[in-house]
């Protein structure tokens, strides 16, 4: 397993829960039947955006840089092939253990949503870097979750 992803809190995050592997078949007579191929959800999706972070030097309160993310992608064997674990900061506000004291008091947050411990992540595609101005960029990272064996 590759080194862990940089310990950075994303600006935005989109998390899609996994689903159970199954296949639906339709017979010639129109009867539909389904076949389950497992009893654990797979194919979790996580899209992260890190807006206005420094290319090589930390800016504002961000704890990482574009270089940190790109270097992590380069250290992962075969790009999108090898999996890794994500730090708690990535799930801040979603992952109950990552909530700050003020977030715990917010009734609109659901502290029961948890990223499964048995999930390892891999890149769905290389990170996308959009230059905002000299030395500052926005990075989009798309990840796919897989069951750890």
NUTORKE-42448 format. One record per residue (C-alpha): residue number from 1; x negated, y negated, z negated; chain. Coordinates in steps of 0.25 Angstrom, whole numbers, plus 2048, in hexadecimal, padded with zeros to 3 digits. Example, Ala and Ser with C-alpha at 12.3 -4.5 7.8 and 13.67 -1.06 7.14 Angstrom:
// NUTORKE-42448
<1; <7CF; 812; 7E1>; "A">
<2; <7C9; 804; 7E3>; "A">
This chain:
// NUTORKE-42448
<1; <800; 800; 800>; "A">
<2; <7FB; 7F2; 804>; "A">
<3; <7F8; 7E7; 7FA>; "A">
<4; <804; 7E0; 7F4>; "A">
<5; <80B; 7D4; 7FB>; "A">
<6; <806; 7C6; 7F7>; "A">
<7; <80D; 7C2; 7EA>; "A">
<8; <815; 7B7; 7F0>; "A">
<9; <824; 7B2; 7ED>; "A">
<10; <82B; 7B0; 7FB>; "A">
<11; <833; 7A4; 7FE>; "A">
<12; <83E; 7AD; 804>; "A">
<13; <841; 7BB; 804>; "A">
<14; <84B; 7C4; 80A>; "A">
<15; <84C; 7D2; 804>; "A">
<16; <854; 7DD; 80B>; "A">
<17; <857; 7EA; 803>; "A">
<18; <853; 7F7; 809>; "A">
<19; <85E; 801; 80E>; "A">
<20; <85F; 810; 80E>; "A">
<21; <85A; 817; 81A>; "A">
<22; <866; 81D; 822>; "A">
<23; <86B; 81F; 830>; "A">
<24; <879; 81E; 835>; "A">
<25; <87E; 827; 840>; "A">
<26; <88A; 826; 849>; "A">
<27; <88F; 833; 84F>; "A">
<28; <896; 833; 85D>; "A">
<29; <8A3; 834; 856>; "A">
<30; <8A1; 827; 84F>; "A">
<31; <89E; 82D; 841>; "A">
<32; <894; 826; 839>; "A">
<33; <88A; 82D; 830>; "A">
<34; <87E; 829; 828>; "A">
<35; <871; 830; 824>; "A">
<36; <869; 82B; 818>; "A">
<37; <85A; 82D; 819>; "A">
<38; <856; 829; 80B>; "A">
<39; <85A; 824; 7FE>; "A">
<40; <852; 818; 7FC>; "A">
<41; <853; 80A; 803>; "A">
<42; <848; 806; 80D>; "A">
<43; <845; 7FB; 816>; "A">
<44; <845; 7EF; 80C>; "A">
<45; <843; 7E2; 813>; "A">
<46; <83C; 7D6; 80D>; "A">
<47; <83A; 7C9; 815>; "A">
<48; <831; 7BE; 80D>; "A">
<49; <82E; 7B0; 811>; "A">
<50; <823; 7A8; 80B>; "A">
<51; <825; 799; 80F>; "A">
<52; <81B; 78E; 810>; "A">
<53; <80F; 796; 80A>; "A">
<54; <801; 793; 80C>; "A">
<55; <7F9; 79A; 817>; "A">
<56; <7ED; 79C; 80F>; "A">
<57; <7EE; 794; 802>; "A">
<58; <7FA; 794; 7F8>; "A">
<59; <803; 788; 7F9>; "A">
<60; <80D; 784; 7EE>; "A">
<61; <811; 78F; 7E5>; "A">
<62; <810; 79B; 7EF>; "A">
<63; <807; 7A5; 7EA>; "A">
<64; <802; 7AA; 7F7>; "A">
<65; <7FF; 7A6; 805>; "A">
<66; <801; 7AA; 814>; "A">
<67; <7F4; 7B1; 814>; "A">
<68; <7F8; 7BA; 808>; "A">
<69; <804; 7BF; 810>; "A">
<70; <7FC; 7C1; 81D>; "A">
<71; <7F0; 7C7; 816>; "A">
<72; <7FA; 7D1; 80F>; "A">
<73; <800; 7D5; 81C>; "A">
<74; <7F2; 7D7; 822>; "A">
<75; <7EE; 7E0; 816>; "A">
<76; <7FA; 7E9; 818>; "A">
<77; <7F6; 7F5; 821>; "A">
<78; <7FC; 7F4; 82F>; "A">
<79; <804; 7E8; 82C>; "A">
<80; <812; 7EC; 82A>; "A">
<81; <80F; 7FB; 827>; "A">
<82; <809; 7FB; 818>; "A">
<83; <812; 7F8; 80C>; "A">
<84; <80F; 7F0; 800>; "A">
<85; <816; 7EB; 7F3>; "A">
<86; <81C; 7DD; 7F1>; "A">
<87; <819; 7D4; 7E5>; "A">
<88; <824; 7D0; 7DC>; "A">
<89; <823; 7C1; 7E1>; "A">
<90; <829; 7C5; 7EE>; "A">
<91; <836; 7C9; 7E7>; "A">
<92; <837; 7BD; 7DE>; "A">
<93; <845; 7BA; 7DC>; "A">
<94; <84A; 7C7; 7E1>; "A">
<95; <842; 7D1; 7D9>; "A">
<96; <847; 7D0; 7CB>; "A">
<97; <83A; 7D1; 7C4>; "A">
<98; <835; 7C5; 7CD>; "A">
<99; <840; 7BB; 7C8>; "A">
<100; <83B; 7AF; 7C1>; "A">
<101; <842; 7AB; 7B4>; "A">
<102; <84A; 7A0; 7BB>; "A">
<103; <84E; 7AA; 7C6>; "A">
<104; <853; 7B4; 7BB>; "A">
<105; <85D; 7AA; 7B7>; "A">
<106; <862; 7A8; 7C5>; "A">
<107; <86F; 7B0; 7C6>; "A">
<108; <86F; 7AF; 7D5>; "A">
<109; <862; 7B8; 7D5>; "A">
<110; <864; 7C7; 7D5>; "A">
<111; <859; 7CD; 7CC>; "A">
<112; <85D; 7DB; 7CF>; "A">
<113; <858; 7DC; 7DE>; "A">
<114; <84A; 7E3; 7DD>; "A">
<115; <840; 7E6; 7E8>; "A">
<116; <83F; 7F5; 7E6>; "A">
<117; <831; 7FA; 7E0>; "A">
<118; <831; 805; 7EA>; "A">
<119; <830; 7FC; 7F6>; "A">
<120; <823; 7F9; 7FD>; "A">
<121; <823; 7EE; 807>; "A">
<122; <81D; 7ED; 815>; "A">
<123; <81D; 7E2; 81F>; "A">
<124; <828; 7E3; 82A>; "A">
<125; <820; 7D9; 832>; "A">
<126; <813; 7D0; 831>; "A">
<127; <816; 7C4; 829>; "A">
<128; <81A; 7B7; 830>; "A">
<129; <813; 7AB; 82E>; "A">
<130; <819; 79D; 832>; "A">
<131; <810; 791; 830>; "A">
<132; <817; 785; 82A>; "A">
<133; <80C; 77C; 829>; "A">
<134; <7FD; 77C; 828>; "A">
<135; <7F9; 786; 81D>; "A">
<136; <808; 78A; 81A>; "A">
<137; <810; 795; 820>; "A">
<138; <81D; 79D; 81E>; "A">
<139; <81B; 7AC; 81D>; "A">
<140; <826; 7B6; 820>; "A">
<141; <824; 7C5; 81C>; "A">
<142; <82D; 7D0; 81F>; "A">
<143; <82C; 7DD; 817>; "A">
<144; <833; 7EB; 817>; "A">
<145; <834; 7F3; 80B>; "A">
<146; <831; 802; 80A>; "A">
<147; <832; 80C; 7FF>; "A">
<148; <825; 80F; 7F9>; "A">
<149; <821; 81D; 7F9>; "A">
